[in-house]
Every structure is written in C-alpha cells, then in structure tokens.
Amino acid sequence: MKKEEKTAIINDLAERLNANKHFYLADTAELPSDKTSSLRRMCHERKIKMLVVKNTLLRKAMERTNDEGFKPMYDVLSGPISILFCETASEPAKLIKAFRTKEKKPILKAAYVEESVYIGDDQLDTLASIKSKNEIIGDIIGMLQSPAKNVISALQSSGGKIAGVVKTLSERPE
C-alpha cells in the first residue's frame, strides 16, 4: 500500500472517530466468509457500519484526533480488528450477543461510548444494558407522569367523595 493510500485511510478513520460518539473494536478473525457475510448483513439491518482495519492505521487515526480518551484502547490493538460504528450505544453489544448464540466470535476487545472506554469481552452485558437517550427521556417522563396520574385516578374513582372531604376540611373552624 502506498503512503498516499495509508494517509487517506488514516484521515478517513480519524474523521469517523470524531464524528461518532460510539464505536466498538471486535475480533472477528477466523470467522468463515459465510459467517462474516451474515455478521455484515446483521450490522446493516441494525444501522451499524462495520470496517476491518489495520491496527497501526487505526492507532495513527486515534492519535490524529488528539482525543486522550482513546489511549486506554491502544493496548488492545493487536490481531485482526473490526470496528463497529453506531448511533445507539448498546446496539453493537446486542448484535454481538445475538450473533454469539451460534458462534464463538466476534469477541469484544474494547468500546468507546460517550467518552467512556470499556475494555474486554466481560463488559458486553454492561454495554448491552445501556439505554439510549430517548429511552432515558421516556423513563423520566413516565416517572414524572405517574404521581399526577395517580391523583387524577383517585379523584375520578372516588365519585366526588374527595371533593366532599376537601369542602368539609375547608369549613372547619381553626
């Protein structure tokens, strides 16, 4: 590979790393071609971009971004690496878990999620349970609505009894 080609790949990877808040590094070595194709198809269905990259080029791209958060990942840059770019933090972990019901790979080497680094395959369950921003907002809205719904429900089901109690209490002499 010529130096110009390597520079172009490094620049492209650096741009992708800067543009994505979440990416995973996985070992997909020794997967037969039909299994790799199946994995790529699953990635496409879940809107995950999968690239196979050379470790040295990926490290240079990480260094080029000047993001100190990538430094802990340098130690896992050995052997074949696939990088999974995604919009939703937990989606690649769920994909890996689903794929591994039938296969031994891919193995999670590291993940970069919202400026946090997760190293090792033992982090897969933790990553799969991360909620997206929209899921968290939905949970918060549900929690905020719950007390109001309970009050409204109590008022509606009491058949006016609560209004009578409030009226009685307001008429009591102090």
C-alpha positions as CSV (number, residue, x, y, z in Angstrom):
1,M,0.0,0.0,0.0
2,K,1.4,3.4,-1.0
3,K,1.9,6.2,1.6
4,E,-0.8,8.3,0.0
5,E,-3.3,5.5,0.4
6,K,-2.4,5.0,4.0
7,T,-2.7,8.7,4.7
8,A,-6.2,8.7,3.1
9,I,-7.3,5.8,5.2
10,I,-5.9,7.4,8.4
11,N,-7.7,10.7,7.6
12,D,-11.0,8.8,6.9
13,L,-10.7,6.8,10.1
14,A,-9.9,10.0,12.1
15,E,-13.0,11.7,10.7
16,R,-15.2,8.7,11.5
17,L,-13.8,8.6,15.1
18,N,-14.5,12.3,15.5
19,A,-18.0,12.0,14.0
20,N,-19.1,9.0,16.1
21,K,-19.7,9.1,19.8
22,H,-19.9,5.3,20.0
23,F,-17.7,2.6,18.4
24,Y,-16.7,-0.9,19.3
25,L,-13.5,-2.9,18.5
26,A,-14.1,-6.6,18.0
27,D,-12.0,-9.6,17.0
28,T,-13.7,-11.3,14.0
29,A,-10.7,-13.3,12.9
30,E,-11.2,-16.9,11.9
31,L,-14.8,-16.4,11.1
32,P,-15.6,-18.2,7.9
33,S,-16.6,-16.0,5.0
34,D,-20.3,-17.0,5.1
35,K,-20.5,-16.1,8.8
36,T,-18.7,-12.8,8.2
37,S,-21.2,-12.0,5.5
38,S,-24.0,-12.9,7.9
39,L,-22.5,-10.6,10.5
40,R,-22.2,-7.8,8.0
41,R,-25.8,-8.3,7.0
42,M,-26.9,-8.1,10.6
43,C,-24.8,-4.9,11.0
44,H,-26.5,-3.4,8.0
45,E,-30.0,-4.2,9.3
46,R,-29.2,-2.5,12.7
47,K,-27.6,0.5,11.1
48,I,-24.1,-0.4,12.3
49,K,-21.1,0.3,10.0
50,M,-18.5,-2.4,10.2
51,L,-15.0,-1.9,8.9
52,V,-12.0,-4.2,9.1
53,V,-8.9,-2.1,9.8
54,K,-5.2,-2.4,10.3
55,N,-4.1,-1.8,13.9
56,T,-1.3,0.6,13.0
57,L,-3.6,2.7,10.8
58,L,-6.3,2.8,13.5
59,R,-3.8,3.8,16.2
60,K,-2.5,6.6,14.0
61,A,-6.1,7.8,13.3
62,M,-6.8,7.8,17.0
63,E,-3.6,9.8,17.7
64,R,-4.5,12.2,14.9
65,T,-7.9,13.0,16.6
66,N,-5.9,14.3,19.7
67,D,-8.6,12.6,21.9
68,E,-6.9,11.4,25.1
69,G,-9.8,9.1,25.7
70,F,-8.6,6.7,23.1
71,K,-5.3,6.0,24.9
72,P,-6.5,3.1,27.0
73,M,-7.6,1.3,23.8
74,Y,-4.0,1.2,22.4
75,D,-3.2,-1.9,24.3
76,V,-6.0,-3.9,22.6
77,L,-4.8,-3.0,19.1
78,S,-3.3,-6.4,18.2
79,G,-4.5,-9.0,15.9
80,P,-7.3,-8.6,13.4
81,I,-9.8,-5.8,14.4
82,S,-13.2,-4.9,13.1
83,I,-14.5,-1.5,14.1
84,L,-18.3,-1.1,14.5
85,F,-19.6,2.5,14.3
86,C,-23.1,3.1,15.6
87,E,-25.7,5.8,16.6
88,T,-27.0,3.8,19.6
89,A,-24.5,2.9,22.3
90,S,-25.9,-0.6,23.1
91,E,-26.8,-1.8,19.6
92,P,-23.4,-3.4,18.8
93,A,-23.3,-5.2,22.1
94,K,-26.7,-6.6,21.5
95,L,-25.7,-7.6,18.0
96,I,-22.5,-9.4,19.3
97,K,-24.6,-11.2,21.9
98,A,-27.2,-12.3,19.4
99,F,-24.5,-13.5,16.9
100,R,-22.7,-15.4,19.6
101,T,-25.6,-17.6,20.3
102,K,-24.4,-19.6,17.3
103,E,-20.7,-18.6,17.0
104,K,-17.8,-18.0,19.3
105,K,-16.9,-14.7,17.7
106,P,-16.9,-11.7,17.5
107,I,-15.1,-11.1,20.7
108,L,-15.3,-7.6,22.1
109,K,-11.9,-6.0,22.6
110,A,-13.0,-2.5,23.6
111,A,-15.8,0.0,23.2
112,Y,-15.9,3.8,23.3
113,V,-19.3,5.0,24.4
114,E,-20.0,8.7,25.2
115,E,-16.3,9.4,26.1
116,S,-16.1,6.3,28.3
117,V,-13.9,3.3,27.5
118,Y,-14.8,-0.3,28.2
119,I,-12.1,-2.9,27.8
120,G,-12.6,-6.6,27.4
121,D,-15.3,-9.0,26.5
122,D,-16.6,-9.2,30.1
123,Q,-18.1,-5.7,29.5
124,L,-20.6,-7.0,26.9
125,D,-23.5,-7.3,29.3
126,T,-22.9,-3.9,30.7
127,L,-22.8,-2.3,27.3
128,A,-25.9,-4.2,26.1
129,S,-27.9,-2.7,29.1
130,I,-27.0,0.9,28.3
131,K,-30.1,2.8,27.5
132,S,-30.3,5.3,24.6
133,K,-31.0,9.0,25.2
134,N,-34.6,8.6,24.0
135,E,-35.2,5.6,26.3
136,I,-33.9,7.6,29.3
137,I,-36.1,10.6,28.4
138,G,-39.1,8.2,28.1
139,D,-38.4,6.7,31.6
140,I,-38.1,10.2,33.1
141,I,-41.4,11.3,31.5
142,G,-43.1,8.1,32.8
143,M,-41.8,8.7,36.3
144,L,-43.0,12.4,36.2
145,Q,-46.4,11.4,34.9
146,S,-47.0,8.6,37.4
147,P,-47.9,10.7,40.5
148,A,-50.2,13.0,38.5
149,K,-51.9,10.0,37.0
150,N,-52.4,8.5,40.5
151,V,-54.0,11.7,41.8
152,I,-56.3,12.1,38.8
153,S,-57.3,8.4,39.0
154,A,-58.1,8.8,42.7
155,L,-60.2,11.8,42.1
156,Q,-62.1,10.1,39.3
157,S,-62.7,6.9,41.1
158,S,-63.8,8.5,44.4
159,G,-67.1,9.7,42.8
160,G,-66.9,13.1,44.4
161,K,-66.0,11.8,47.9
162,I,-62.7,13.6,47.9
163,A,-64.3,16.9,46.9
164,G,-66.7,16.5,49.9
165,V,-63.7,15.8,52.3
166,V,-61.9,18.9,51.0
167,K,-65.1,21.0,51.4
168,T,-65.5,19.7,55.0
169,L,-61.9,20.4,55.9
170,S,-62.1,23.9,54.5
171,E,-65.2,24.7,56.5
172,R,-63.7,23.5,59.8
173,P,-63.1,26.2,62.3
174,E,-59.4,26.7,63.2
